[in-house]
């Protein structure tokens, strides 16, 4: 369940990052905030399943493989995360989607390690336990607001 919550956090971070850095051009004049919110809705709709479900499976497999090798766990796990994201090119044959998948894999790796570090000190950072759920709610709320800009 921890990987799924990390996937939900990464999904929300990915939405905001992609919506702000790469807003999708629209034909209507809705302003910059409207473009960003519409972009967040589009990115969110198409990236929820790949990031949360496929990303969680890739992260579990990456950590499992890196533990089995027992040699430089962190770099190997990072490499396996990136390799799992690069399989998006095999499925889509699109380099742009592959670059976005690699960005999501890097975010997933960093967020997963961040939550692993905070798991040890859970008494001091009790509010951080609920952070993935709160960020997931924020992501869904931003998608609802973005869908209202037509």
C-alpha positions in Angstrom: 0.0 0.0 0.0 2.9 2.3 0.6 3.9 2.2 -3.1 0.4 3.1 -4.1 0.3 6.1 -1.8 3.7 7.2 -3.2 2.3 6.8 -6.7 -0.6 9.1 -5.7 1.8 11.7 -4.4 4.0 11.4 -7.6 0.8 11.7 -9.7 -0.1 15.0 -8.1 3.4 16.4 -8.3 3.6 15.3 -12.0 0.3 17.1 -12.7 1.5 20.4 -11.2 4.9 20.2 -12.8 3.7 19.4 -16.3 0.7 21.8 -16.1 2.9 24.7 -15.1 6.0 24.0 -17.2 4.2 22.7 -20.4 0.6 24.1 -20.6 -1.3 22.7 -23.5 -2.4 25.5 -25.9 -6.1 26.0 -26.3 -8.2 27.8 -28.9 -10.2 29.8 -26.3 -8.9 32.8 -24.5 -9.2 31.6 -20.9 -6.0 33.1 -19.4 -2.9 31.5 -18.1 -4.5 30.0 -15.0 -7.2 28.5 -17.1 -4.6 26.9 -19.4 -2.7 25.5 -16.5 -5.8 24.0 -14.9 -6.9 22.5 -18.2 -3.5 21.1 -18.8 -3.5 19.6 -15.3 -6.8 18.0 -16.1 -5.5 16.5 -19.4 -2.2 15.3 -17.9 -4.0 13.9 -14.9 -6.6 12.0 -16.9 -3.9 10.3 -19.1 -1.3 9.7 -16.4 -3.3 8.4 -13.4 -3.2 4.7 -14.3 0.4 4.6 -15.6 1.9 6.5 -12.7 -0.1 5.0 -9.8 -0.5 1.4 -10.9 2.4 0.7 -13.4 4.7 3.0 -11.4 4.0 1.1 -8.2 4.6 -2.3 -9.9 7.9 -1.0 -11.4 9.0 0.4 -8.1 8.3 -2.8 -6.3 10.1 -4.8 -8.9 13.0 -2.4 -9.0 13.5 -2.5 -5.2 13.1 -6.3 -5.2 15.7 -6.7 -8.0 18.2 -4.3 -6.3 17.9 -6.2 -3.0 18.5 -9.5 -4.7 21.7 -8.3 -6.3 22.9 -6.9 -2.9 25.3 -4.4 -4.5 24.8 -0.7 -4.5 21.1 -0.8 -3.7 20.2 2.8 -4.4 21.9 3.3 -7.7 20.6 0.0 -9.0 17.1 0.7 -7.9 17.2 4.1 -9.6 18.5 2.5 -12.8 15.7 -0.1 -12.7 13.1 2.7 -12.2 14.4 4.5 -15.3 14.5 1.3 -17.3 10.9 0.6 -16.3 10.0 4.0 -17.5 11.8 3.5 -20.8 9.5 0.6 -21.6 6.9 3.3 -22.4 8.7 3.8 -25.7 8.1 0.1 -26.6 4.4 0.6 -26.0 3.8 4.1 -27.4 6.7 4.6 -30.0 6.7 8.2 -28.8 9.8 9.9 -27.4 7.8 12.7 -25.7 5.7 10.3 -23.7 8.9 8.4 -22.8 10.6 11.5 -21.5 7.5 12.2 -19.4 7.6 8.6 -18.1 11.3 9.0 -17.2 10.5 12.3 -15.3 7.7 10.5 -13.5 10.1 7.6 -12.6 12.6 10.0 -11.2 9.9 11.7 -9.1 8.7 8.3 -8.0 12.2 7.2 -6.9 12.8 10.5 -5.0 9.4 10.5 -3.3 9.7 6.8 -2.4 13.1 7.4 -0.7 11.7 10.5 1.0 8.9 8.5 2.5 11.2 5.7 3.5 13.4 8.2 5.4 10.4 9.7 7.2 9.0 6.2 8.1 11.8 5.7 10.6 11.0 9.0 12.4 7.2 8.6 12.2 6.6 9.8 15.7 8.1 13.2 15.0 6.5 13.6 11.6 3.0 12.2 12.2 1.4 14.6 9.7 3.6 13.3 6.9 1.9 9.9 7.0 -1.3 11.6 5.6 0.6 13.6 3.0 0.0 11.2 0.1 -3.8 11.2 0.7 -3.9 14.9 1.0 -1.9 15.4 -2.1 -4.1 12.9 -4.0 -7.2 14.9 -2.9 -5.5 18.1 -4.1 -4.7 16.6 -7.5 -8.3 15.4 -8.0 -9.6 18.8 -6.9 -7.3 20.6 -9.4 -8.6 18.3 -12.1 -12.2 19.1 -11.3 -11.5 22.8 -11.3 -9.6 22.4 -14.6 -12.4 20.6 -16.2 -14.7 23.5 -15.5 -12.7 25.8 -17.8 -14.2 25.2 -21.3 
